[in-house]
């Protein structure tokens, strides 16, 4: 149920639990009846039906969900109940696996959660190092190559034996070990989760510094936005991106405006219209022109809408990034 998932994820994001929201983004959720009972002398005696929150997850998200601490699993249960409009909640979730894998940032985030859970487990009376160390070493090697270089991931423990010697020397109590591991992984998980909640993937820089900087700022601000005013400010940033884009490509001598009116420094529509007409003439001109006009209109609408929403902000950032990409392709036309 798409609406239930969207509501559940909004609930988590309202608590700034972007990590849990992103993990759910590749899953399906439901509330199902489950029969409780017991075996007596090898005979099954069902008692009552009880509802359970179910998450159907691909690999490795399923393992990440199972490795979450009880309070995080409870939070997901609360989100699912919220998604379906239930007054009650769920103290835990049931995780069912679906037979396909995920890739990209969501996979890296899931791997970080699994890695964190494994370090906590071996240090607090859970899994034995002998049973899981090979998996830890292989995952650590993958993470060091897959976590983006601009995200802080500094795990000094190459294997679980190194982690064992560290906690024996420095961390006597289980609570101290949990705290240490959570602090170790927090920067990478939080940054990656916020980045993944952006409506658009990272794109190759255009080389127009002001355009790239403003678009990156809009994307980052979307990750932390939670109120109408936050979303409105994203509209303003997107408008500035389009103005900077127009200024980067427009040449008043080479690109005469279509109506003969001199374009001001902030008249993005006239500048881009003139640029596209000169650099990309032909049958497709009108469609490309409509593209940048729509993106600018959406940014202006969002900037002034007092009831701005996260969904509208996501559409605005996506439309702006797409416009930047289209104009960049035109600008690089002779090189392709």
C-alpha positions as CSV (number, residue, x, y, z in Angstrom):
1,X,0.0,0.0,0.0
2,X,1.8,3.1,-1.3
3,X,0.0,5.6,0.9
4,X,0.7,3.6,4.0
5,X,4.4,3.4,3.1
6,X,4.6,7.1,2.4
7,X,2.9,8.0,5.7
8,X,5.2,5.5,7.6
9,X,8.3,7.1,6.1
10,X,7.1,10.6,6.8
11,X,6.5,9.6,10.4
12,X,10.1,8.4,10.7
13,X,11.5,11.5,8.9
14,X,9.5,13.7,11.3
15,X,11.6,12.1,14.1
16,X,14.7,12.6,12.0
17,X,15.2,8.9,11.6
18,X,16.2,9.1,7.9
19,X,18.2,5.9,8.3
20,X,15.1,3.9,9.1
21,X,13.1,5.7,6.4
22,X,15.7,4.9,3.7
23,X,15.8,1.2,4.7
24,X,12.1,1.0,4.3
25,X,12.2,2.7,0.9
26,X,13.0,-0.6,-0.9
27,X,10.6,-2.7,1.1
28,X,6.9,-3.5,1.3
29,X,4.9,-3.2,4.6
30,X,1.7,-4.7,5.8
31,X,-0.2,-5.6,9.0
32,X,-1.1,-9.3,9.1
33,X,-2.9,-11.7,11.4
34,X,-0.7,-14.2,13.2
35,X,-2.0,-17.1,15.1
36,X,-0.5,-17.5,18.6
37,X,-0.5,-20.8,20.4
38,X,1.7,-23.6,21.8
39,X,2.7,-27.2,21.4
40,X,1.6,-29.7,24.1
41,X,2.7,-33.3,23.6
42,X,3.5,-32.6,20.0
43,X,0.0,-31.3,19.3
44,X,-0.5,-27.6,18.3
45,X,-3.1,-25.7,20.3
46,X,-3.9,-22.3,18.7
47,X,-5.0,-19.6,21.0
48,X,-5.8,-16.2,19.5
49,X,-5.1,-14.2,16.5
50,X,-2.8,-11.3,17.0
51,X,-1.7,-8.6,14.5
52,X,1.9,-8.2,13.5
53,X,3.7,-5.5,11.5
54,X,5.5,-7.1,8.5
55,X,8.3,-5.8,6.4
56,X,9.1,-7.6,3.2
57,X,12.7,-6.7,2.4
58,X,15.4,-7.5,-0.2
59,X,18.9,-8.4,0.7
60,X,20.9,-6.9,2.5
61,X,18.1,-4.7,4.0
62,X,16.5,-7.8,5.6
63,X,19.7,-8.5,7.5
64,X,20.0,-4.9,8.4
65,X,16.5,-4.8,9.8
66,X,17.1,-7.9,11.9
67,X,20.3,-6.4,13.3
68,X,18.6,-3.3,14.5
69,X,18.3,-2.8,18.3
70,X,14.9,-3.4,19.8
71,X,14.0,0.3,20.2
72,X,14.6,0.9,16.4
73,X,12.5,-2.1,15.4
74,X,9.8,-0.8,17.7
75,X,10.1,2.6,16.0
76,X,9.5,1.0,12.6
77,X,6.5,-0.9,14.1
78,X,5.1,2.5,15.3
79,X,5.7,3.9,11.8
80,X,3.8,1.0,10.2
81,X,0.9,1.5,12.6
82,X,0.9,5.2,11.8
83,X,0.9,4.4,8.1
84,X,-2.3,2.4,8.4
85,X,-3.9,4.8,10.8
86,X,-3.9,2.5,13.8
87,X,-4.3,3.9,17.3
88,X,-2.1,1.2,18.8
89,X,1.5,0.3,17.9
90,X,3.8,-2.7,17.6
91,X,6.7,-3.5,19.8
92,X,8.5,-5.4,17.1
93,X,8.4,-6.2,13.4
94,X,8.5,-9.5,11.4
95,X,11.0,-9.4,8.5
96,X,10.3,-11.5,5.5
97,X,12.9,-11.7,2.7
98,X,12.1,-11.1,-1.0
99,X,14.3,-12.7,-3.6
100,X,16.2,-9.8,-5.1
101,X,19.1,-7.6,-4.1
102,X,19.5,-3.8,-3.8
103,X,22.4,-1.8,-5.0
104,X,23.8,1.7,-4.5
105,X,23.5,4.0,-1.5
106,X,20.8,2.0,0.1
107,X,22.9,-1.2,0.0
108,X,25.9,0.7,1.6
109,X,23.6,2.1,4.3
110,X,22.3,-1.4,5.0
111,X,25.8,-2.8,5.2
112,X,26.8,-0.1,7.7
113,X,23.8,-1.0,9.9
114,X,24.7,-4.7,9.7
115,X,28.4,-4.0,10.5
116,X,27.4,-1.9,13.5
117,X,25.1,-4.6,14.8
118,X,27.8,-7.3,14.4
119,X,30.3,-5.3,16.4
120,X,27.8,-4.7,19.2
121,X,26.7,-8.3,19.2
122,X,30.1,-9.9,19.7
123,X,31.0,-7.4,22.4
124,X,27.8,-7.9,24.4
125,X,27.4,-11.7,24.7
126,X,25.8,-12.3,21.3
127,X,27.5,-13.9,18.3
128,X,30.9,-15.5,18.7
129,X,33.9,-14.0,16.9
130,X,34.9,-17.3,15.4
131,X,31.4,-17.6,13.7
132,X,31.3,-14.2,12.1
133,X,34.8,-12.8,11.7
134,X,35.2,-13.8,8.1
135,X,32.0,-12.0,7.2
136,X,33.1,-8.9,9.1
137,X,36.5,-8.7,7.4
138,X,34.9,-9.1,3.9
139,X,32.3,-6.4,4.7
140,X,34.9,-4.0,6.1
141,X,36.9,-4.2,2.9
142,X,33.8,-3.5,0.9
143,X,32.7,-0.6,3.0
144,X,36.1,1.1,2.8
145,X,35.8,1.1,-1.0
146,X,32.0,1.8,-1.2
147,X,31.5,4.5,1.4
148,X,31.8,7.8,-0.6
149,X,35.2,9.5,0.1
150,X,33.5,12.7,1.4
151,X,31.6,10.8,4.1
152,X,33.4,10.2,7.4
153,X,33.9,6.5,8.0
154,X,36.9,5.8,10.3
155,X,36.7,2.2,11.7
156,X,40.1,1.4,13.1
157,X,39.3,-2.3,13.7
158,X,40.3,-4.4,10.7
159,X,38.8,-7.5,12.2
160,X,36.8,-8.6,15.2
161,X,39.8,-9.8,17.1
162,X,41.3,-6.3,17.0
163,X,37.9,-5.0,18.2
164,X,38.0,-7.6,21.0
165,X,41.5,-6.5,22.2
166,X,40.3,-2.9,22.2
167,X,37.2,-3.4,24.2
168,X,39.0,-5.6,26.7
169,X,41.5,-2.8,27.4
170,X,39.3,0.2,27.2
171,X,35.6,-0.6,27.6
172,X,34.6,-2.7,30.6
173,X,30.8,-2.4,30.4
174,X,28.4,-3.5,27.7
175,X,26.8,-0.1,27.7
176,X,30.2,1.6,27.0
177,X,30.8,-0.8,24.1
178,X,27.4,0.0,22.5
179,X,28.0,3.7,22.9
180,X,31.4,3.5,21.4
181,X,30.2,1.5,18.3
182,X,27.1,3.8,17.8
183,X,29.4,6.9,17.9
184,X,31.8,5.2,15.5
185,X,29.1,4.6,12.9
186,X,26.8,7.6,13.5
187,X,28.6,10.1,11.1
188,X,28.5,7.8,8.1
189,X,25.0,6.4,8.7
190,X,23.4,9.8,9.3
191,X,25.2,11.5,6.4
192,X,24.4,8.7,4.0
193,X,20.8,8.5,5.2
194,X,20.2,12.2,4.7
195,X,21.9,12.1,1.3
196,X,19.8,9.1,0.2
197,X,16.6,10.9,1.2
198,X,17.3,13.5,-1.5
199,X,14.9,13.2,-4.4
200,X,17.6,13.1,-7.0
201,X,20.9,11.1,-7.3
202,X,24.2,12.9,-7.3
203,X,25.0,14.2,-10.8
204,X,28.3,14.9,-12.4
205,X,29.4,18.5,-11.7
206,X,28.7,20.9,-14.6
207,X,31.8,23.0,-14.1
208,X,29.6,26.1,-13.4
209,X,30.7,26.6,-9.9
210,X,27.8,28.7,-8.7
211,X,25.2,26.4,-10.3
212,X,26.8,23.3,-8.8
213,X,27.2,24.9,-5.3
214,X,23.6,26.1,-5.2
215,X,22.1,22.8,-6.4
216,X,24.2,20.9,-3.9
217,X,22.9,23.2,-1.2
218,X,19.3,22.7,-2.3
219,X,19.8,18.9,-2.2
220,X,21.3,19.1,1.3
221,X,18.6,21.4,2.6
222,X,15.9,19.0,1.4
223,X,17.5,16.3,3.5
224,X,17.0,18.2,6.7
225,X,13.7,20.1,5.8
226,X,10.7,19.3,8.0
227,X,8.5,22.4,7.9
228,X,6.7,24.6,5.3
229,X,9.2,27.4,5.7
230,X,12.1,24.9,5.0
231,X,10.4,23.7,1.8
232,X,9.7,27.3,0.7
233,X,13.4,28.2,1.1
234,X,14.2,25.2,-1.2
235,X,12.1,26.9,-3.9
236,X,14.1,30.1,-3.5
237,X,17.4,28.1,-3.8
238,X,16.1,26.3,-7.0
239,X,15.2,29.7,-8.5
240,X,18.7,30.9,-7.8
241,X,20.1,27.8,-9.4
242,X,18.1,28.5,-12.6
243,X,19.2,32.2,-12.6
244,X,22.8,31.2,-12.2
245,X,22.4,28.6,-14.9
246,X,21.1,31.3,-17.3
247,X,23.9,33.7,-16.4
248,X,26.4,31.0,-17.1
249,X,25.4,30.3,-20.7
250,X,23.7,33.5,-21.9
251,X,25.6,35.9,-24.1
252,X,23.6,39.1,-25.0
253,X,25.5,39.5,-28.2
254,X,25.3,35.9,-29.4
255,X,21.8,35.2,-28.0
256,X,19.3,38.0,-28.8
257,X,16.0,37.7,-26.9
258,X,13.0,36.4,-28.8
259,X,10.8,39.5,-28.1
260,X,13.6,42.1,-28.4
261,X,13.3,43.0,-24.7
262,X,16.7,43.3,-22.9
263,X,17.0,40.6,-20.4
264,X,17.9,41.7,-16.8
265,X,20.5,39.8,-14.8
266,X,17.7,37.8,-13.0
267,X,15.5,37.2,-16.0
268,X,16.3,33.5,-16.3
269,X,13.4,32.8,-18.6
270,X,14.4,35.2,-21.3
271,X,18.0,34.3,-21.1
272,X,17.5,30.6,-21.3
273,X,14.8,31.0,-24.0
274,X,17.3,33.0,-26.1
275,X,20.1,30.6,-25.4
276,X,18.2,27.5,-26.4
277,X,16.8,29.1,-29.5
278,X,20.3,29.9,-30.8
279,X,22.2,26.8,-29.6
280,X,19.5,24.2,-30.1
281,X,17.3,25.2,-33.0
282,X,14.9,22.9,-34.7
283,X,11.8,20.9,-34.1
284,X,12.6,20.1,-30.5
285,X,13.2,23.7,-29.4
286,X,9.7,24.2,-28.1
287,X,9.9,21.1,-25.9
288,X,13.2,22.1,-24.4
289,X,12.0,25.6,-23.8
290,X,8.9,24.2,-22.0
291,X,11.2,22.2,-19.8
292,X,13.1,25.1,-18.3
293,X,9.9,27.3,-18.1
294,X,8.1,24.6,-16.1
295,X,11.1,24.2,-13.7
296,X,11.2,27.9,-13.1
297,X,7.5,28.1,-12.5
298,X,7.6,25.3,-10.1
299,X,10.4,27.0,-8.1
300,X,8.5,30.2,-7.9
301,X,5.3,28.4,-6.9
302,X,7.1,26.6,-4.1
303,X,8.9,29.7,-2.9
304,X,5.6,31.5,-2.3
305,X,3.4,28.6,-1.3
306,X,2.7,28.9,2.5
307,X,1.4,25.3,2.4
308,X,4.6,23.9,0.8
309,X,5.1,20.2,1.2
310,X,8.0,17.8,1.1
311,X,6.6,16.2,-2.1
312,X,6.5,19.5,-3.9
313,X,10.0,20.3,-2.7
314,X,11.2,17.0,-4.1
315,X,9.6,17.7,-7.4
316,X,11.2,21.2,-7.5
317,X,14.7,19.9,-6.8
318,X,14.3,17.1,-9.4
319,X,13.0,19.6,-12.1
320,X,15.8,22.0,-11.4
321,X,18.5,19.4,-11.5
322,X,17.0,18.1,-14.8
323,X,17.0,21.5,-16.3
324,X,20.7,22.0,-15.3
325,X,21.4,18.6,-16.9
326,X,19.6,19.5,-20.2
327,X,21.3,22.8,-20.6
328,X,24.7,21.2,-19.8
329,X,24.1,18.6,-22.5
330,X,23.3,21.5,-25.0
331,X,26.5,23.3,-23.9
332,X,28.6,20.3,-24.4
333,X,26.8,19.5,-27.7
334,X,29.9,20.0,-29.9
335,X,32.0,17.8,-27.7
336,X,29.7,14.8,-27.9
